[in-house]
C-alpha cells in the first residue's frame, strides 16, 4: 500500500499506519521509562519529547537503526529498547570528533556496554557504512556540524549518498536540527550552530531521497533564530525543524 506522510496539528502522521496506537504508545512509554536511562537524559525529556520522536520515526521491534553522530547516546538508548532484542542500533561515532575526546572513550561506548543490541561504529564521517541494510538513519542536532571545519568539513554529498546506500528501499532518513533564519543558508552553522532547513532539504534530495514529510512538534515561534543555541536566553528552547526523507522503493 502506498504510504504518504501528512501533517496533523503539530505532529506528523502516516496514512494507513496510525502514528500512535495504544500498543505503540505503551511500547514507546516503556523505552522512555527504561531504568537504565541516566537522570541526565531524563532531565532533557520535556524539551526533546522522546515518545513523540519514537512515534514519528515509527520505531518498531526488529528494526535496524543508525544513530548518526549520537553524542552521549540520548536517542541511542531509546532506540535500543524500542527495537527490542530482534532489532539493532548502530551508533556512528565520527573519528573527526576524537580531538574533542582527548584520548577518552566516546560517551556512547557506555551505552553499547549497557545494551546488547547496540554497537558503536568509529569511522570517518565521509565513509559511513553499516554491516547490514538499515530501516532508519536518524541524526539529531548535528547535521549543521558536518559543515564546520572541526568535522573536516564533511562532504555532505558523500555523507547523504552513503546514508542512501545504507538504507533498505523505502527506508527513512530523519534530520532534526536547530533552525536558522530563512534564506541564511550555511551562514550560521559554525557561529550559532543553526542551519537553514532549505539547505538540508536540497542536499539530502540531491542524494536521491524524497521528502516524505516534516513535523512541527519541536517548533518554537518565540525563537527569532538570531541567538547561538547555547545562549542562556534560548538554550533548550530553540526552534527546531524535523525533516523526514524516504529512499524510493
N, C-alpha and C positions, 0 to 999 in steps of 0.2 A: 504493500500500500504506500502510495506517495505521501510523504510527511512534509509539513510546512510549519515553520515557526511563526507565531503571531504574538503580538503584544496583548496582554490582558491586564489593564491597570498598570501597576508599577512592575509587575513580574512578567515572566515570559512563559508561554505555554506551547505545547506541541499538539497539533491536530491529530486525533486518533490515538493519542497516548497521553492521558491525563498527567499533569505536572506533579501533583502531589496527592495521590490516592492515600487512603488511610493506612494502607500497608506500607507504602513508601515513606509516609510521614513517620511512622514508627521506626522504620529502618534508619532513616536519617537521624532521628532523635537518639537512637542507640549509638550512632557514630559520635554525635555531639557530647553525649554523656559518658563516653568511654573513660573509665577510671585511669587509664594510662596518660590521658592528656594532662599536661602540666598546667598549673594555675596561670602561668604567663600566657598560655593560649586562651584559656577561658576568659581572661580579662579583655581579650580582643573580640569576643564573640558578638557583643552588642553592635559593634561597628562593621564586622565582617559578615555577619548573618550566615553562619556556616550551613544551617539546614537549607536555607534558600539557595545557596551556592550548589550544594549537592543535588538539589531538585532541578535547577536549571541545566545542570550538566547531565541529568538523567543517569546518575551513577547507579549501577545495578550489580548484584553479585556476579562474579565471574568475569567482569570487565578487566581489560589490560589498559592501564593508565600511565601516562608520564606526567610528572610534576616538574615542569621545566623551570630551572632556577628556583629551587624550593625554599631558599632562605633557611629558617630554623625548623622548617617542616610542619608549619601550621596545617596546611592542606594535605600534606603527605599522610599525616596521622588519620585525618578524617577519611581520606580515600582508602587507606588500608582497611579500616573497619567496614566501610561501605561496600567495597568489592568482595569482601569476605575471603575465606580460605581458598576458594576456587579462582579468585582473581589475583592480580598482581599489580604492584605500583613500582615504577622506576623513577627514582629521584635523580634528575640530571643536574649534576653539580659542575658548572663550567670550571675548567682549570684556570681560566683567566682570573678567577677570584682568589687564587691561592695566596697572592700577595697580601690580601686583607687578613688572612688567617695566620700569617707569620709562623708557619710550621705546625699550627694546631689543627686537629681534625675538623672537618666541616660539621657544624651542629646537626645536620641531617643524618650524619652517621649514627648518632644516638637513637634516632627514630628507627633506622634499619635494625638496630640491635634489639629494639622493643617488639618489632613485628616481623614475623617470619615471611610475610608476603611483600616485603619492601626490600629493594636493592638499590644501592647508590651507583650511578654511572658517573665517573670522573673523567672528563674528556674536554677538548676544546669546543667552544660554542659553535664554531662553523662546521663541526663534524658530528652533528647529532646522529646517533644511531640507537637502535633498540634491538634486543635479542629476538623479538617476535613482533608481529604486526599488532598495532595498538587500536583501541576503540576511541581513546580520548587523549589529547595533549592539552594540558592546562598551564597557563602562565599568569601569575598574579603580581601586579605592581612592579614588574621587572622588564617588560618589553622595552620601555624607554631607555633602560640602562644599556641595552645592547648597542645603542647608537653612540655611546660615550667612549672616550679614549681608554678608560680603565678596563673596558671589555674588548679592546682591540683597535677601533670599534669593530663589532661583528659585521660580517657581510650578510645583511638581512635577506638578500635574495637567496643565499645559500641556506641560511637558517630555516626560512619558511619552506623552501623546497625540500629540505631534509625532513621537516615535520610532515609535509605532504606525503613523502615517500614512506615514512614510518607508520602512517595510519592505514587501516583497512579501508577499502572502498566504502563510502558512507560514513567514515569516521569523523569525529568532531575535534575542532581546534578552537579553544576559548581563550581570548585575550582580555584580561581585566587590568586596567591601569588608571593612573591619575590623569584627569583631563586637563589639557592645556587650552588656551584661548583658541577659538575657531579661527583657522587661517594661519596659525602660528607655525605650522609645520614641525620642524625639528628644533626650533629656536630654544626651547626651554628644557630639553631633555637633561642637560648637564647642570643647568643653573637652578631650575625649580623642580626638577625630577618629574616633569609632566610631558605629555605628548598629545599632539592633535590627533584625535581618533580618525580623522580622514586620511592621515598618512598611514596609520596602521591598516586601515581597510584597503588602501591602494597597494601597499606592499604585500599583504597576505593574498589578496586576489591575484596578484601578478604571479604567484606560485601555482595557481590553478584552483584555488579554493573558491567556493561560492559563499557569499554572506547569507546565512540561514536565519539570522535574527539578532536581536540585541535586547538587553534588559536595562531598565531604569532603576532597579532595586537599590543601587548604591549611589544614585544621583543625589546631589545636594545643590539646589539652585542658589543657596546663600553663599556659596564659594564663587568668588569672582575670578578664580583661576590665575590670580596675579601673584600669589604668595608661594614661597617654597613650601613643599609639603611637610617639612619638619618645623615650620614656624608654629609656635605655640597657639597662635590665633586660629589655625586651621588644622593642625595635626589631629589625625584620627577622625576628621570631618570633611575630608576633601571630596570634591565632585569626582566620581569615578564612572567610567564607561565600561560596559561589558559587551564584547562583540563575539558572536557565535558563528563560526565558519564550518562548512562541511566539505569533505572531499567527495566529489561526484562518484556515484557508483558506476 
